[in-house]
Amino acid sequence: MINKMICKANDSLIEVMKIINENAMGIAFVVDESNKLCGTVTDGDIRRALLKDIGLQDKVKNIILKEFTFGYITDSYESLQKRIDHRIKIIPLVNKQKEVVDFFEYKQNVYFPVAIPNLNGNEFKYLTDAFMSTWISSSGEYIERFENEFSKYSDCKYGVTCSNGTVAIHLALIALGISEGDEVIVPDLTFPATINTVLHSKATPVIVDVEENSWCIDPKEIEKAITPKTKAIIPVHIYGQSCDMSTIMKIATKYNLKVIEDCAEAHGAMYGGKKVGSFGDIGCFSFFGNKVITTGEGGMCVTNSVLLDEKMRVLRDHGMSKTKKYWHDVIGYNYRMTNLQAAIGLAQLERIEEIHKNRKEYEKNYKKLLPKDKFAFQQDIENRRRITWLVSVLLAKSIDREVYITKLKEKGIDVRPFFYPLSDMDIYKQYCKNKTPVTHKLSKVGLNLPTYESLKSMDEIRNILRDI
Ligand SMILES: Cc1ncc(COP(=O)(O)O)c(C=O)c1O
């Protein structure tokens, strides 16, 4: 965009009018022969010049003012904000050499959602390629490529794409034969998809508390909750943190339980150098728009079992036999992902480590600026690689979270309170037999902060958070 806003001092007014017409911003930044900023010109300036009998072929350098407003790219948000108003709405931003590198815009109603997907890699290229191939439905080369690459990334042999993270968990439960009469242990602190899918498979969820340090399901609570009916555990790697997988797997082996890892918020997180999703029988991922990598809507089950892989492929495709078309041996579902979604996913996956690096950087930035006595950041635990999904903090008692959230909303910043304990909701209460004090404590004071790939936005958000 910035290139479309720059004109040369020797350009004629008609040439500059064309530039302004094309950029649709009402302004052009004028640079001299050595590309240094020497002025700004708006469509209004040109109109006024023409009314004073200056010709369309006259050079723009003859009408620009000696004094004009600009900023340096390193200037703080507040100082830039002070330089603009309803009259001067856009100013150029320059580097040390006074070359134009960006612009700053007056926005009355800024809105910062919690997350914005970054689609700056090969997403559009692959998407148009899939589109042009006409394989826009649930067959096509991108599906296989995305399954192969993502399962490899997650230290698993097989990957089965599906429509979203919720059905990924449902597919896993059905493939593992979980059904009526079975009990499945889930954490109290999670997104309800974890428990809903257990209920959809007609099994009985058993809600247990989480650990104080990791915020993930507490293995001690899992063991306490085991009965002869227990068939499976769903550890949720919450907010990018890995569960204590070695203890959970020991418990699962001891009691012969299936393990379905809910990795919706933890793509690439590790325990003991191994990726989450590769410990249990099946790992389930979400690629919703706010996740570390996205396909818009989408999900994937990863596994090291060829049998489970085959079962899930059949189940996601209406239960149709792989050897006899339109012959159905099991009651299946339509849980397929499209080639278009997989094309976006593959491009996202190519940059996943860069995305992780950027996100960690933003978390560090928040940490630097927000007071330690008011914001306790999510902990890093030895032997685990925590990834930054949404930067997550616990607010000090001195901050009233609801008031804080309301004030931030007034400033256009959307933050997310932690999930409510499942056990507090009428529809799930009956599935929680023991108290869950840790979940309740975290849920009351936890906040997910906007986590972006735009540094300027991060600056603005951090400053507003700190000031409030
Ligand atoms: C922990 C957890 N599990 C499951 C899901 C479900 O994923 P989806 O929204 O793709 O269905 C989410 C999604 O937000 C989640 O956070």
The ligand as a Tripos MOL2 file, in Angstrom:
@<TRIPOS>MOLECULE
LIG
   16    16     1     0     0
SMALL
NO_CHARGES

@<TRIPOS>ATOM
      1 C1         -9.6990  -26.6940   24.0400 C.3       1 LIG1
      2 C2        -10.5390  -26.7040   22.7960 C.ar      1 LIG1
      3 N1        -11.0390  -27.8620   22.3630 N.ar      1 LIG1
      4 C3        -11.7740  -27.9370   21.2500 C.ar      1 LIG1
      5 C4        -12.0650  -26.8300   20.5050 C.ar      1 LIG1
      6 C5        -12.9640  -26.9590   19.3190 C.3       1 LIG1
      7 O1        -12.3980  -26.5440   18.1080 O.3       1 LIG1
      8 P1        -13.3110  -25.9850   16.9200 P.3       1 LIG1
      9 O2        -13.7160  -24.6030   17.2900 O.co2     1 LIG1
     10 O3        -12.4000  -26.0130   15.7330 O.co2     1 LIG1
     11 O4        -14.4650  -26.8680   16.7670 O.co2     1 LIG1
     12 C6        -11.5670  -25.5910   20.9120 C.ar      1 LIG1
     13 C7        -11.8710  -24.4210   20.0990 C.2       1 LIG1
     14 O5        -11.8650  -23.3150   20.3630 O.2       1 LIG1
     15 C8        -10.7800  -25.5240   22.0860 C.ar      1 LIG1
     16 O6        -10.2870  -24.3570   22.5080 O.3       1 LIG1
@<TRIPOS>BOND
     1     1     2 1
     2     2     3 ar
     3     2    15 ar
     4     3     4 ar
     5     4     5 ar
     6     5     6 1
     7     5    12 ar
     8     6     7 1
     9     7     8 1
    10     8     9 2
    11     8    10 1
    12     8    11 1
    13    12    13 1
    14    12    15 ar
    15    13    14 2
    16    15    16 1
@<TRIPOS>SUBSTRUCTURE
     1 LIG1         1 GROUP 0 **** ****
